[in-house]
Amino acid sequence: MKVTVDLTDMLKMGANARSFLRRVPMIINARLVKESQMARSRHRYQNRTRRLQQSTFTMGPVTYGNDATVSEFGARMPYAGFVEARGFQDLAGHASKAAADIANILIDGARGA
């Protein structure tokens, strides 16, 4: 007796998953870019020189691991930490929001892959 198992659907799911995984860096970067734009426009400091606002950046994903990627998000001016600590800017909040949104996007995408 022969048993035939049709693997077509499983192979299709694997191909869809690989396609989705190739798009993950672009998904992450697009969400971080959007959040950095919001950080540039939604701050509470008096923008005299525009240097801090213009130094807000995102770069990612820059590091890949077995089960995680690392992206950079912040401001390059030396006094950015002071402005953040005084409550005039919330880069940490923007980064957290982006991370949560990215997680939801990836979970939804993985379910649909």
C-alpha positions in Angstrom: 0.0 0.0 0.0 1.3 3.5 -0.9 0.4 6.6 1.0 0.6 9.8 -0.9 0.8 13.1 1.0 0.2 16.3 -0.9 2.8 18.9 0.3 1.8 21.6 -2.1 0.1 23.8 0.5 3.0 23.4 2.9 5.6 24.3 0.3 3.5 27.3 -0.7 3.4 28.4 2.9 7.1 28.1 3.1 7.6 30.2 0.0 5.2 32.8 1.4 7.1 32.8 4.7 10.5 33.3 3.0 9.0 36.2 0.9 7.7 37.8 4.1 11.0 37.4 5.9 12.8 39.2 3.0 10.5 42.2 3.5 11.0 42.4 7.3 14.0 44.8 7.2 12.0 47.2 5.0 8.9 46.9 7.3 11.1 47.8 10.3 12.8 50.7 8.6 9.6 52.2 7.3 8.0 52.2 10.7 11.1 53.7 12.3 11.3 56.4 9.7 7.7 57.3 10.3 8.4 57.5 14.1 11.5 59.6 13.7 9.5 62.0 11.6 6.9 62.2 14.4 9.7 62.8 16.9 11.1 65.7 14.9 7.7 67.4 14.7 6.2 66.5 18.2 8.6 67.9 20.8 8.3 70.4 23.5 11.6 72.2 23.3 12.1 75.6 21.7 13.7 74.9 18.4 16.3 77.7 18.0 18.9 76.2 15.7 17.1 73.2 14.3 20.2 71.1 15.0 18.6 68.7 17.5 15.5 68.3 15.4 17.6 67.6 12.3 19.8 65.2 14.2 16.9 62.8 15.0 17.7 59.7 13.1 16.9 56.1 12.6 19.1 53.4 11.1 18.0 49.9 10.9 18.0 47.1 11.1 21.8 47.3 11.6 22.4 44.0 13.4 20.8 40.6 12.8 20.9 37.8 15.4 19.3 34.4 15.6 16.0 35.7 16.9 16.3 39.5 16.9 17.3 42.5 14.9 18.7 45.7 16.3 18.0 49.2 14.9 19.2 52.6 16.0 16.9 55.4 16.9 17.9 58.7 18.5 19.4 62.1 18.2 23.0 62.8 17.5 23.5 66.1 19.2 25.5 65.8 22.5 22.8 67.6 24.5 20.0 65.3 23.3 20.1 63.3 26.5 19.7 66.5 28.6 16.7 67.5 26.5 15.2 64.0 26.9 15.9 63.9 30.7 14.2 67.3 31.1 11.1 66.0 29.4 11.2 68.3 26.3 11.6 65.3 24.0 10.5 61.7 24.3 12.6 59.6 22.0 12.3 56.6 24.3 8.6 56.8 24.0 8.7 57.1 20.3 11.1 54.1 20.1 8.8 52.0 22.4 5.8 52.8 20.3 7.6 51.9 17.1 8.8 48.6 18.6 5.3 47.7 19.7 3.8 48.6 16.3 6.6 46.7 14.5 5.8 43.6 16.7 2.1 43.8 15.8 2.9 44.3 12.1 5.2 41.3 12.0 2.8 39.1 13.9 0.0 40.0 11.6 2.3 39.5 8.6 3.5 36.1 9.8 -0.1 34.9 10.3 -0.9 35.9 6.8 2.2 34.5 5.2 
